């Protein structure tokens, strides 16, 4: 099982978060999803041999919310970001 914290933008209430949780939980391979509308994030525990982040992001978009993917602490660079040459 893998745990990822992803961005879920545009939620206005705990009811919105609950709806996203329910939709994510319906996906095959999702063990658990906890969505927090205040932080605009979802913690998702999933079987990466069954489902990937791309499919999880797509479900968030289908719910009408923005998802740029996995949240990374600001002090870390995203893997796809090239290092700056100084």
PDB file of N, CA, C and O in Angstrom:
ATOM      1  N   UNK A   1       0.839  -1.187   0.000  1.00  0.00           N
ATOM      2  CA  UNK A   1       0.000   0.000   0.000  1.00  0.00           C
ATOM      3  C   UNK A   1       0.879   1.244   0.000  1.00  0.00           C
ATOM      4  O   UNK A   1       1.940   1.270   0.623  1.00  0.00           O
ATOM      5  N   UNK A   2       0.431   2.254  -0.694  1.00  0.00           N
ATOM      6  CA  UNK A   2       1.137   3.524  -0.757  1.00  0.00           C
ATOM      7  C   UNK A   2       0.219   4.608  -0.208  1.00  0.00           C
ATOM      8  O   UNK A   2      -0.996   4.558  -0.400  1.00  0.00           O
ATOM      9  N   UNK A   3       0.799   5.578   0.467  1.00  0.00           N
ATOM     10  CA  UNK A   3       0.046   6.723   0.969  1.00  0.00           C
ATOM     11  C   UNK A   3       0.541   7.978   0.270  1.00  0.00           C
ATOM     12  O   UNK A   3       1.743   8.240   0.230  1.00  0.00           O
ATOM     13  N   UNK A   4      -0.384   8.750  -0.279  1.00  0.00           N
ATOM     14  CA  UNK A   4      -0.051  10.013  -0.932  1.00  0.00           C
ATOM     15  C   UNK A   4      -0.986  11.093  -0.425  1.00  0.00           C
ATOM     16  O   UNK A   4      -2.153  10.841  -0.128  1.00  0.00           O
ATOM     17  N   UNK A   5      -0.454  12.295  -0.331  1.00  0.00           N
ATOM     18  CA  UNK A   5      -1.257  13.467   0.000  1.00  0.00           C
ATOM     19  C   UNK A   5      -1.351  14.282  -1.281  1.00  0.00           C
ATOM     20  O   UNK A   5      -0.339  14.720  -1.827  1.00  0.00           O
ATOM     21  N   UNK A   6      -2.578  14.479  -1.754  1.00  0.00           N
ATOM     22  CA  UNK A   6      -2.788  15.202  -3.001  1.00  0.00           C
ATOM     23  C   UNK A   6      -3.566  16.483  -2.746  1.00  0.00           C
ATOM     24  O   UNK A   6      -4.274  16.606  -1.746  1.00  0.00           O
ATOM     25  N   UNK A   7      -3.427  17.428  -3.656  1.00  0.00           N
ATOM     26  CA  UNK A   7      -4.164  18.682  -3.567  1.00  0.00           C
ATOM     27  C   UNK A   7      -5.587  18.469  -4.076  1.00  0.00           C
ATOM     28  O   UNK A   7      -5.800  17.792  -5.082  1.00  0.00           O
ATOM     29  N   UNK A   8      -6.549  19.047  -3.380  1.00  0.00           N
ATOM     30  CA  UNK A   8      -7.942  19.069  -3.844  1.00  0.00           C
ATOM     31  C   UNK A   8      -8.412  20.509  -3.650  1.00  0.00           C
ATOM     32  O   UNK A   8      -8.780  20.906  -2.544  1.00  0.00           O
ATOM     33  N   UNK A   9      -8.398  21.277  -4.720  1.00  0.00           N
ATOM     34  CA  UNK A   9      -8.728  22.699  -4.624  1.00  0.00           C
ATOM     35  C   UNK A   9     -10.151  23.001  -5.003  1.00  0.00           C
ATOM     36  O   UNK A   9     -10.738  22.328  -5.850  1.00  0.00           O
ATOM     37  N   UNK A  10     -10.712  24.027  -4.364  1.00  0.00           N
ATOM     38  CA  UNK A  10     -12.034  24.509  -4.713  1.00  0.00           C
ATOM     39  C   UNK A  10     -13.160  24.040  -3.813  1.00  0.00           C
ATOM     40  O   UNK A  10     -14.320  24.373  -4.054  1.00  0.00           O
ATOM     41  N   UNK A  11     -12.840  23.275  -2.781  1.00  0.00           N
ATOM     42  CA  UNK A  11     -13.899  22.815  -1.870  1.00  0.00           C
ATOM     43  C   UNK A  11     -14.319  23.973  -0.962  1.00  0.00           C
ATOM     44  O   UNK A  11     -13.491  24.782  -0.545  1.00  0.00           O
ATOM     45  N   UNK A  12     -15.607  24.036  -0.667  1.00  0.00           N
ATOM     46  CA  UNK A  12     -16.135  25.137   0.142  1.00  0.00           C
ATOM     47  C   UNK A  12     -16.591  24.718   1.533  1.00  0.00           C
ATOM     48  O   UNK A  12     -16.814  25.567   2.396  1.00  0.00           O
ATOM     49  N   UNK A  13     -16.731  23.411   1.756  1.00  0.00           N
ATOM     50  CA  UNK A  13     -17.257  22.972   3.046  1.00  0.00           C
ATOM     51  C   UNK A  13     -16.856  21.535   3.334  1.00  0.00           C
ATOM     52  O   UNK A  13     -16.308  20.838   2.481  1.00  0.00           O
ATOM     53  N   UNK A  14     -17.143  21.112   4.553  1.00  0.00           N
ATOM     54  CA  UNK A  14     -16.898  19.723   4.931  1.00  0.00           C
ATOM     55  C   UNK A  14     -17.770  18.783   4.103  1.00  0.00           C
ATOM     56  O   UNK A  14     -17.393  17.636   3.864  1.00  0.00           O
ATOM     57  N   UNK A  15     -18.922  19.260   3.669  1.00  0.00           N
ATOM     58  CA  UNK A  15     -19.802  18.448   2.821  1.00  0.00           C
ATOM     59  C   UNK A  15     -19.132  18.157   1.478  1.00  0.00           C
ATOM     60  O   UNK A  15     -19.237  17.047   0.955  1.00  0.00           O
ATOM     61  N   UNK A  16     -18.450  19.148   0.928  1.00  0.00           N
ATOM     62  CA  UNK A  16     -17.689  18.936  -0.314  1.00  0.00           C
ATOM     63  C   UNK A  16     -16.630  17.871  -0.107  1.00  0.00           C
ATOM     64  O   UNK A  16     -16.474  16.968  -0.929  1.00  0.00           O
ATOM     65  N   UNK A  17     -15.902  17.980   0.996  1.00  0.00           N
ATOM     66  CA  UNK A  17     -14.844  17.020   1.308  1.00  0.00           C
ATOM     67  C   UNK A  17     -15.417  15.614   1.448  1.00  0.00           C
ATOM     68  O   UNK A  17     -14.825  14.650   0.963  1.00  0.00           O
ATOM     69  N   UNK A  18     -16.545  15.496   2.098  1.00  0.00           N
ATOM     70  CA  UNK A  18     -17.180  14.189   2.281  1.00  0.00           C
ATOM     71  C   UNK A  18     -17.557  13.573   0.928  1.00  0.00           C
ATOM     72  O   UNK A  18     -17.398  12.371   0.715  1.00  0.00           O
ATOM     73  N   UNK A  19     -18.052  14.408   0.029  1.00  0.00           N
ATOM     74  CA  UNK A  19     -18.420  13.923  -1.301  1.00  0.00           C
ATOM     75  C   UNK A  19     -17.216  13.390  -2.064  1.00  0.00           C
ATOM     76  O   UNK A  19     -17.299  12.349  -2.716  1.00  0.00           O
ATOM     77  N   UNK A  20     -16.094  14.105  -1.982  1.00  0.00           N
ATOM     78  CA  UNK A  20     -14.873  13.653  -2.649  1.00  0.00           C
ATOM     79  C   UNK A  20     -14.392  12.343  -2.024  1.00  0.00           C
ATOM     80  O   UNK A  20     -13.985  11.424  -2.735  1.00  0.00           O
ATOM     81  N   UNK A  21     -14.441  12.262  -0.695  1.00  0.00           N
ATOM     82  CA  UNK A  21     -14.054  11.021  -0.002  1.00  0.00           C
ATOM     83  C   UNK A  21     -14.865   9.840  -0.521  1.00  0.00           C
ATOM     84  O   UNK A  21     -14.312   8.780  -0.815  1.00  0.00           O
ATOM     85  N   UNK A  22     -16.179  10.027  -0.633  1.00  0.00           N
ATOM     86  CA  UNK A  22     -17.049   8.943  -1.091  1.00  0.00           C
ATOM     87  C   UNK A  22     -16.703   8.517  -2.506  1.00  0.00           C
ATOM     88  O   UNK A  22     -16.684   7.324  -2.810  1.00  0.00           O
ATOM     89  N   UNK A  23     -16.426   9.486  -3.379  1.00  0.00           N
ATOM     90  CA  UNK A  23     -16.091   9.162  -4.762  1.00  0.00           C
ATOM     91  C   UNK A  23     -14.749   8.447  -4.869  1.00  0.00           C
ATOM     92  O   UNK A  23     -14.607   7.505  -5.648  1.00  0.00           O
ATOM     93  N   UNK A  24     -13.768   8.889  -4.092  1.00  0.00           N
ATOM     94  CA  UNK A  24     -12.463   8.228  -4.114  1.00  0.00           C
ATOM     95  C   UNK A  24     -12.565   6.802  -3.569  1.00  0.00           C
ATOM     96  O   UNK A  24     -11.930   5.882  -4.086  1.00  0.00           O
ATOM     97  N   UNK A  25     -13.367   6.634  -2.524  1.00  0.00           N
ATOM     98  CA  UNK A  25     -13.519   5.309  -1.905  1.00  0.00           C
ATOM     99  C   UNK A  25     -14.143   4.295  -2.859  1.00  0.00           C
ATOM    100  O   UNK A  25     -13.947   3.091  -2.689  1.00  0.00           O
ATOM    101  N   UNK A  26     -14.887   4.759  -3.854  1.00  0.00           N
ATOM    102  CA  UNK A  26     -15.514   3.860  -4.821  1.00  0.00           C
ATOM    103  C   UNK A  26     -14.519   3.281  -5.816  1.00  0.00           C
ATOM    104  O   UNK A  26     -14.803   2.275  -6.467  1.00  0.00           O
ATOM    105  N   UNK A  27     -13.350   3.914  -5.936  1.00  0.00           N
ATOM    106  CA  UNK A  27     -12.362   3.452  -6.903  1.00  0.00           C
ATOM    107  C   UNK A  27     -11.725   2.149  -6.451  1.00  0.00           C
ATOM    108  O   UNK A  27     -11.379   1.990  -5.281  1.00  0.00           O
ATOM    109  N   UNK A  28     -11.574   1.226  -7.378  1.00  0.00           N
ATOM    110  CA  UNK A  28     -10.923  -0.047  -7.098  1.00  0.00           C
ATOM    111  C   UNK A  28      -9.457   0.223  -6.750  1.00  0.00           C
ATOM    112  O   UNK A  28      -8.762   0.919  -7.491  1.00  0.00           O
ATOM    113  N   UNK A  29      -8.993  -0.319  -5.642  1.00  0.00           N
ATOM    114  CA  UNK A  29      -7.606  -0.147  -5.221  1.00  0.00           C
ATOM    115  C   UNK A  29      -7.410   0.884  -4.127  1.00  0.00           C
ATOM    116  O   UNK A  29      -6.332   0.972  -3.540  1.00  0.00           O
ATOM    117  N   UNK A  30      -8.458   1.674  -3.844  1.00  0.00           N
ATOM    118  CA  UNK A  30      -8.368   2.666  -2.769  1.00  0.00           C
ATOM    119  C   UNK A  30      -8.698   1.976  -1.455  1.00  0.00           C
ATOM    120  O   UNK A  30      -9.779   1.410  -1.295  1.00  0.00           O
ATOM    121  N   UNK A  31      -7.778   2.024  -0.533  1.00  0.00           N
ATOM    122  CA  UNK A  31      -7.985   1.448   0.797  1.00  0.00           C
ATOM    123  C   UNK A  31      -8.692   2.451   1.707  1.00  0.00           C
ATOM    124  O   UNK A  31      -9.619   2.101   2.438  1.00  0.00           O
ATOM    125  N   UNK A  32      -8.232   3.718   1.648  1.00  0.00           N
ATOM    126  CA  UNK A  32      -8.807   4.758   2.507  1.00  0.00           C
ATOM    127  C   UNK A  32      -8.535   6.128   1.894  1.00  0.00           C
ATOM    128  O   UNK A  32      -7.483   6.349   1.294  1.00  0.00           O
ATOM    129  N   UNK A  33      -9.485   7.042   2.046  1.00  0.00           N
ATOM    130  CA  UNK A  33      -9.315   8.425   1.600  1.00  0.00           C
ATOM    131  C   UNK A  33      -9.863   9.343   2.676  1.00  0.00           C
ATOM    132  O   UNK A  33     -10.999   9.186   3.123  1.00  0.00           O
ATOM    133  N   UNK A  34      -9.047  10.302   3.086  1.00  0.00           N
ATOM    134  CA  UNK A  34      -9.465  11.310   4.062  1.00  0.00           C
ATOM    135  C   UNK A  34      -9.229  12.680   3.438  1.00  0.00           C
ATOM    136  O   UNK A  34      -8.098  13.037   3.109  1.00  0.00           O
ATOM    137  N   UNK A  35     -10.310  13.444   3.279  1.00  0.00           N
ATOM    138  CA  UNK A  35     -10.232  14.735   2.606  1.00  0.00           C
ATOM    139  C   UNK A  35     -10.463  15.845   3.624  1.00  0.00           C
ATOM    140  O   UNK A  35     -11.374  15.761   4.447  1.00  0.00           O
ATOM    141  N   UNK A  36      -9.633  16.888   3.564  1.00  0.00           N
ATOM    142  CA  UNK A  36      -9.725  18.031   4.470  1.00  0.00           C
ATOM    143  C   UNK A  36      -9.939  19.283   3.634  1.00  0.00           C
ATOM    144  O   UNK A  36      -9.041  19.702   2.904  1.00  0.00           O
ATOM    145  N   UNK A  37     -11.125  19.886   3.733  1.00  0.00           N
ATOM    146  CA  UNK A  37     -11.406  21.051   2.900  1.00  0.00           C
ATOM    147  C   UNK A  37     -10.640  22.280   3.363  1.00  0.00           C
ATOM    148  O   UNK A  37     -10.362  23.162   2.550  1.00  0.00           O
ATOM    149  N   UNK A  38     -10.291  22.370   4.638  1.00  0.00           N
ATOM    150  CA  UNK A  38      -9.545  23.523   5.150  1.00  0.00           C
ATOM    151  C   UNK A  38      -8.145  23.565   4.541  1.00  0.00           C
ATOM    152  O   UNK A  38      -7.684  24.619   4.102  1.00  0.00           O
ATOM    153  N   UNK A  39      -7.477  22.420   4.517  1.00  0.00           N
ATOM    154  CA  UNK A  39      -6.127  22.369   3.947  1.00  0.00           C
ATOM    155  C   UNK A  39      -6.142  22.157   2.438  1.00  0.00           C
ATOM    156  O   UNK A  39      -5.116  22.318   1.778  1.00  0.00           O
ATOM    157  N   UNK A  40      -7.304  21.795   1.888  1.00  0.00           N
ATOM    158  CA  UNK A  40      -7.404  21.555   0.460  1.00  0.00           C
ATOM    159  C   UNK A  40      -6.599  20.343   0.019  1.00  0.00           C
ATOM    160  O   UNK A  40      -5.931  20.358  -1.015  1.00  0.00           O
ATOM    161  N   UNK A  41      -6.681  19.291   0.833  1.00  0.00           N
ATOM    162  CA  UNK A  41      -5.886  18.106   0.522  1.00  0.00           C
ATOM    163  C   UNK A  41      -6.655  16.827   0.818  1.00  0.00           C
ATOM    164  O   UNK A  41      -7.676  16.827   1.506  1.00  0.00           O
ATOM    165  N   UNK A  42      -6.129  15.748   0.276  1.00  0.00           N
ATOM    166  CA  UNK A  42      -6.672  14.414   0.546  1.00  0.00           C
ATOM    167  C   UNK A  42      -5.505  13.484   0.806  1.00  0.00           C
ATOM    168  O   UNK A  42      -4.519  13.482   0.069  1.00  0.00           O
ATOM    169  N   UNK A  43      -5.625  12.699   1.856  1.00  0.00           N
ATOM    170  CA  UNK A  43      -4.656  11.652   2.135  1.00  0.00           C
ATOM    171  C   UNK A  43      -5.276  10.356   1.640  1.00  0.00           C
ATOM    172  O   UNK A  43      -6.339   9.943   2.104  1.00  0.00           O
ATOM    173  N   UNK A  44      -4.600   9.721   0.692  1.00  0.00           N
ATOM    174  CA  UNK A  44      -5.153   8.545   0.038  1.00  0.00           C
ATOM    175  C   UNK A  44      -4.202   7.366   0.234  1.00  0.00           C
ATOM    176  O   UNK A  44      -3.013   7.454  -0.072  1.00  0.00           O
ATOM    177  N   UNK A  45      -4.743   6.271   0.745  1.00  0.00           N
ATOM    178  CA  UNK A  45      -3.994   5.027   0.885  1.00  0.00           C
ATOM    179  C   UNK A  45      -4.514   4.099  -0.203  1.00  0.00           C
ATOM    180  O   UNK A  45      -5.706   3.797  -0.255  1.00  0.00           O
ATOM    181  N   UNK A  46      -3.611   3.648  -1.072  1.00  0.00           N
ATOM    182  CA  UNK A  46      -4.048   2.860  -2.219  1.00  0.00           C
ATOM    183  C   UNK A  46      -3.022   1.807  -2.611  1.00  0.00           C
ATOM    184  O   UNK A  46      -1.848   1.882  -2.249  1.00  0.00           O
ATOM    185  N   UNK A  47      -3.505   0.829  -3.359  1.00  0.00           N
ATOM    186  CA  UNK A  47      -2.660  -0.237  -3.880  1.00  0.00           C
ATOM    187  C   UNK A  47      -2.157   0.228  -5.243  1.00  0.00           C
ATOM    188  O   UNK A  47      -2.914   0.263  -6.213  1.00  0.00           O
ATOM    189  N   UNK A  48      -0.882   0.581  -5.310  1.00  0.00           N
ATOM    190  CA  UNK A  48      -0.341   1.142  -6.543  1.00  0.00           C
ATOM    191  C   UNK A  48      -0.217   0.121  -7.675  1.00  0.00           C
ATOM    192  O   UNK A  48       0.108   0.490  -8.803  1.00  0.00           O
ATOM    193  N   UNK A  49      -0.472  -1.158  -7.387  1.00  0.00           N
ATOM    194  CA  UNK A  49      -0.505  -2.153  -8.462  1.00  0.00           C
ATOM    195  C   UNK A  49      -1.872  -2.187  -9.130  1.00  0.00           C
ATOM    196  O   UNK A  49      -2.033  -2.778 -10.198  1.00  0.00           O
ATOM    197  N   UNK A  50      -2.863  -1.548  -8.495  1.00  0.00           N
ATOM    198  CA  UNK A  50      -4.231  -1.545  -9.018  1.00  0.00           C
ATOM    199  C   UNK A  50      -4.611  -0.179  -9.588  1.00  0.00           C
ATOM    200  O   UNK A  50      -5.294  -0.107 -10.609  1.00  0.00           O
ATOM    201  N   UNK A  51      -4.177   0.899  -8.943  1.00  0.00           N
ATOM    202  CA  UNK A  51      -4.566   2.254  -9.336  1.00  0.00           C
ATOM    203  C   UNK A  51      -3.354   3.173  -9.182  1.00  0.00           C
ATOM    204  O   UNK A  51      -2.475   2.928  -8.355  1.00  0.00           O
ATOM    205  N   UNK A  52      -3.321   4.236  -9.991  1.00  0.00           N
ATOM    206  CA  UNK A  52      -2.214   5.185  -9.896  1.00  0.00           C
ATOM    207  C   UNK A  52      -2.743   6.592  -9.604  1.00  0.00           C
ATOM    208  O   UNK A  52      -3.951   6.828  -9.588  1.00  0.00           O
ATOM    209  N   UNK A  53      -1.813   7.513  -9.373  1.00  0.00           N
ATOM    210  CA  UNK A  53      -2.208   8.889  -9.049  1.00  0.00           C
ATOM    211  C   UNK A  53      -2.963   9.553 -10.189  1.00  0.00           C
ATOM    212  O   UNK A  53      -3.827  10.396  -9.948  1.00  0.00           O
ATOM    213  N   UNK A  54      -2.655   9.190 -11.411  1.00  0.00           N
ATOM    214  CA  UNK A  54      -3.351   9.772 -12.561  1.00  0.00           C
ATOM    215  C   UNK A  54      -4.849   9.487 -12.489  1.00  0.00           C
ATOM    216  O   UNK A  54      -5.661  10.379 -12.737  1.00  0.00           O
ATOM    217  N   UNK A  55      -5.217   8.270 -12.155  1.00  0.00           N
ATOM    218  CA  UNK A  55      -6.636   7.893 -12.039  1.00  0.00           C
ATOM    219  C   UNK A  55      -7.292   8.584 -10.844  1.00  0.00           C
ATOM    220  O   UNK A  55      -8.460   8.967 -10.907  1.00  0.00           O
ATOM    221  N   UNK A  56      -6.542   8.738  -9.764  1.00  0.00           N
ATOM    222  CA  UNK A  56      -7.080   9.418  -8.579  1.00  0.00           C
ATOM    223  C   UNK A  56      -7.322  10.888  -8.898  1.00  0.00           C
ATOM    224  O   UNK A  56      -8.368  11.437  -8.553  1.00  0.00           O
ATOM    225  N   UNK A  57      -6.351  11.530  -9.560  1.00  0.00           N
ATOM    226  CA  UNK A  57      -6.526  12.925  -9.980  1.00  0.00           C
ATOM    227  C   UNK A  57      -7.734  13.075 -10.890  1.00  0.00           C
ATOM    228  O   UNK A  57      -8.500  14.029 -10.756  1.00  0.00           O
ATOM    229  N   UNK A  58      -7.905  12.135 -11.816  1.00  0.00           N
ATOM    230  CA  UNK A  58      -9.027  12.205 -12.746  1.00  0.00           C
ATOM    231  C   UNK A  58     -10.360  12.164 -12.005  1.00  0.00           C
ATOM    232  O   UNK A  58     -11.291  12.881 -12.372  1.00  0.00           O
ATOM    233  N   UNK A  59     -10.465  11.332 -10.965  1.00  0.00           N
ATOM    234  CA  UNK A  59     -11.713  11.262 -10.198  1.00  0.00           C
ATOM    235  C   UNK A  59     -11.977  12.584  -9.475  1.00  0.00           C
ATOM    236  O   UNK A  59     -13.121  13.034  -9.406  1.00  0.00           O
ATOM    237  N   UNK A  60     -10.933  13.203  -8.940  1.00  0.00           N
ATOM    238  CA  UNK A  60     -11.102  14.508  -8.277  1.00  0.00           C
ATOM    239  C   UNK A  60     -11.631  15.521  -9.292  1.00  0.00           C
ATOM    240  O   UNK A  60     -12.537  16.293  -8.977  1.00  0.00           O
ATOM    241  N   UNK A  61     -11.076  15.528 -10.507  1.00  0.00           N
ATOM    242  CA  UNK A  61     -11.553  16.432 -11.560  1.00  0.00           C
ATOM    243  C   UNK A  61     -13.002  16.138 -11.921  1.00  0.00           C
ATOM    244  O   UNK A  61     -13.782  17.062 -12.149  1.00  0.00           O
ATOM    245  N   UNK A  62     -13.370  14.862 -11.976  1.00  0.00           N
ATOM    246  CA  UNK A  62     -14.758  14.478 -12.276  1.00  0.00           C
ATOM    247  C   UNK A  62     -15.714  15.001 -11.217  1.00  0.00           C
ATOM    248  O   UNK A  62     -16.882  15.264 -11.506  1.00  0.00           O
ATOM    249  N   UNK A  63     -15.223  15.152  -9.990  1.00  0.00           N
ATOM    250  CA  UNK A  63     -16.059  15.690  -8.900  1.00  0.00           C
ATOM    251  C   UNK A  63     -16.202  17.212  -9.001  1.00  0.00           C
ATOM    252  O   UNK A  63     -16.973  17.816  -8.257  1.00  0.00           O
ATOM    253  N   UNK A  64     -15.458  17.824  -9.921  1.00  0.00           N
ATOM    254  CA  UNK A  64     -15.561  19.267 -10.122  1.00  0.00           C
ATOM    255  C   UNK A  64     -14.526  20.076  -9.362  1.00  0.00           C
ATOM    256  O   UNK A  64     -14.693  21.285  -9.200  1.00  0.00           O
ATOM    257  N   UNK A  65     -13.468  19.445  -8.896  1.00  0.00           N
ATOM    258  CA  UNK A  65     -12.436  20.137  -8.130  1.00  0.00           C
ATOM    259  C   UNK A  65     -11.098  20.080  -8.840  1.00  0.00           C
ATOM    260  O   UNK A  65     -10.871  19.244  -9.715  1.00  0.00           O
ATOM    261  N   UNK A  66     -10.221  20.982  -8.446  1.00  0.00           N
ATOM    262  CA  UNK A  66      -8.892  21.063  -9.029  1.00  0.00           C
ATOM    263  C   UNK A  66      -7.951  20.112  -8.303  1.00  0.00           C
ATOM    264  O   UNK A  66      -8.020  19.975  -7.081  1.00  0.00           O
ATOM    265  N   UNK A  67      -7.075  19.458  -9.050  1.00  0.00           N
ATOM    266  CA  UNK A  67      -6.066  18.596  -8.438  1.00  0.00           C
ATOM    267  C   UNK A  67      -4.795  18.671  -9.276  1.00  0.00           C
ATOM    268  O   UNK A  67      -4.763  18.209 -10.416  1.00  0.00           O
ATOM    269  N   UNK A  68      -3.744  19.262  -8.696  1.00  0.00           N
ATOM    270  CA  UNK A  68      -2.480  19.343  -9.431  1.00  0.00           C
ATOM    271  C   UNK A  68      -1.591  18.147  -9.143  1.00  0.00           C
ATOM    272  O   UNK A  68      -0.518  18.009  -9.730  1.00  0.00           O
ATOM    273  N   UNK A  69      -2.031  17.287  -8.247  1.00  0.00           N
ATOM    274  CA  UNK A  69      -1.263  16.089  -7.946  1.00  0.00           C
ATOM    275  C   UNK A  69      -0.798  16.036  -6.513  1.00  0.00           C
ATOM    276  O   UNK A  69      -1.398  16.633  -5.619  1.00  0.00           O
ATOM    277  N   UNK A  70       0.279  15.313  -6.312  1.00  0.00           N
ATOM    278  CA  UNK A  70       0.802  15.076  -4.978  1.00  0.00           C
ATOM    279  C   UNK A  70       1.379  16.364  -4.395  1.00  0.00           C
ATOM    280  O   UNK A  70       2.102  17.097  -5.070  1.00  0.00           O
ATOM    281  N   UNK A  71       1.051  16.625  -3.138  1.00  0.00           N
ATOM    282  CA  UNK A  71       1.601  17.790  -2.450  1.00  0.00           C
ATOM    283  C   UNK A  71       2.997  17.455  -1.946  1.00  0.00           C
ATOM    284  O   UNK A  71       3.222  16.407  -1.342  1.00  0.00           O
ATOM    285  N   UNK A  72       3.921  18.358  -2.204  1.00  0.00           N
ATOM    286  CA  UNK A  72       5.300  18.191  -1.785  1.00  0.00           C
ATOM    287  C   UNK A  72       5.638  19.380  -0.890  1.00  0.00           C
ATOM    288  O   UNK A  72       5.297  20.512  -1.233  1.00  0.00           O
ATOM    289  N   UNK A  73       6.296  19.159   0.245  1.00  0.00           N
ATOM    290  CA  UNK A  73       6.676  20.292   1.091  1.00  0.00           C
ATOM    291  C   UNK A  73       7.439  21.339   0.290  1.00  0.00           C
ATOM    292  O   UNK A  73       8.214  20.990  -0.600  1.00  0.00           O
ATOM    293  N   UNK A  74       7.231  22.621   0.596  1.00  0.00           N
ATOM    294  CA  UNK A  74       7.820  23.712  -0.175  1.00  0.00           C
ATOM    295  C   UNK A  74       9.343  23.694  -0.184  1.00  0.00           C
ATOM    296  O   UNK A  74       9.961  24.243  -1.096  1.00  0.00           O
ATOM    297  N   UNK A  75       9.956  23.069   0.818  1.00  0.00           N
ATOM    298  CA  UNK A  75      11.417  23.053   0.844  1.00  0.00           C
ATOM    299  C   UNK A  75      12.003  21.965  -0.054  1.00  0.00           C
ATOM    300  O   UNK A  75      13.223  21.858  -0.179  1.00  0.00           O
ATOM    301  N   UNK A  76      11.152  21.166  -0.675  1.00  0.00           N
ATOM    302  CA  UNK A  76      11.606  20.122  -1.594  1.00  0.00           C
ATOM    303  C   UNK A  76      11.232  20.486  -3.018  1.00  0.00           C
ATOM    304  O   UNK A  76      10.183  21.086  -3.254  1.00  0.00           O
ATOM    305  N   UNK A  77      12.074  20.132  -3.955  1.00  0.00           N
ATOM    306  CA  UNK A  77      11.771  20.342  -5.373  1.00  0.00           C
ATOM    307  C   UNK A  77      10.986  19.152  -5.890  1.00  0.00           C
ATOM    308  O   UNK A  77      11.179  18.025  -5.435  1.00  0.00           O
ATOM    309  N   UNK A  78      10.121  19.399  -6.817  1.00  0.00           N
ATOM    310  CA  UNK A  78       9.424  18.301  -7.477  1.00  0.00           C
ATOM    311  C   UNK A  78      10.436  17.566  -8.343  1.00  0.00           C
ATOM    312  O   UNK A  78      11.351  18.175  -8.897  1.00  0.00           O
ATOM    313  N   UNK A  79      10.269  16.281  -8.453  1.00  0.00           N
ATOM    314  CA  UNK A  79      11.214  15.467  -9.207  1.00  0.00           C
ATOM    315  C   UNK A  79      11.364  15.922 -10.652  1.00  0.00           C
ATOM    316  O   UNK A  79      12.456  15.833 -11.214  1.00  0.00           O
ATOM    317  N   UNK A  80      10.285  16.409 -11.265  1.00  0.00           N
ATOM    318  CA  UNK A  80      10.376  16.807 -12.665  1.00  0.00           C
ATOM    319  C   UNK A  80      10.934  18.207 -12.859  1.00  0.00           C
ATOM    320  O   UNK A  80      11.198  18.604 -13.994  1.00  0.00           O
ATOM    321  N   UNK A  81      11.122  18.973 -11.779  1.00  0.00           N
ATOM    322  CA  UNK A  81      11.691  20.313 -11.876  1.00  0.00           C
ATOM    323  C   UNK A  81      13.192  20.225 -12.086  1.00  0.00           C
ATOM    324  O   UNK A  81      13.880  19.577 -11.297  1.00  0.00           O
ATOM    325  N   UNK A  82      13.725  20.865 -13.134  1.00  0.00           N
ATOM    326  CA  UNK A  82      15.172  20.829 -13.307  1.00  0.00           C
ATOM    327  C   UNK A  82      15.843  21.721 -12.263  1.00  0.00           C
ATOM    328  O   UNK A  82      15.287  22.752 -11.884  1.00  0.00           O
ATOM    329  N   UNK A  83      17.033  21.334 -11.794  1.00  0.00           N
ATOM    330  CA  UNK A  83      17.729  22.173 -10.829  1.00  0.00           C
ATOM    331  C   UNK A  83      18.171  23.479 -11.472  1.00  0.00           C
ATOM    332  O   UNK A  83      18.520  23.512 -12.652  1.00  0.00           O
ATOM    333  N   UNK A  84      18.157  24.549 -10.696  1.00  0.00           N
ATOM    334  CA  UNK A  84      18.583  25.835 -11.241  1.00  0.00           C
ATOM    335  C   UNK A  84      20.102  25.881 -11.291  1.00  0.00           C
ATOM    336  O   UNK A  84      20.785  25.389 -10.392  1.00  0.00           O
ATOM    337  N   UNK A  85      20.603  26.466 -12.332  1.00  0.00           N
ATOM    338  CA  UNK A  85      22.049  26.578 -12.472  1.00  0.00           C
ATOM    339  C   UNK A  85      22.463  27.942 -11.950  1.00  0.00           C
ATOM    340  O   UNK A  85      21.975  28.974 -12.409  1.00  0.00           O
ATOM    341  N   UNK A  86      23.356  27.931 -11.000  1.00  0.00           N
ATOM    342  CA  UNK A  86      23.680  29.175 -10.315  1.00  0.00           C
ATOM    343  C   UNK A  86      25.030  29.612 -10.577  1.00  0.00           C
ATOM    344  O   UNK A  86      25.453  30.649 -10.067  1.00  0.00           O
TER     345      UNK A  86
END
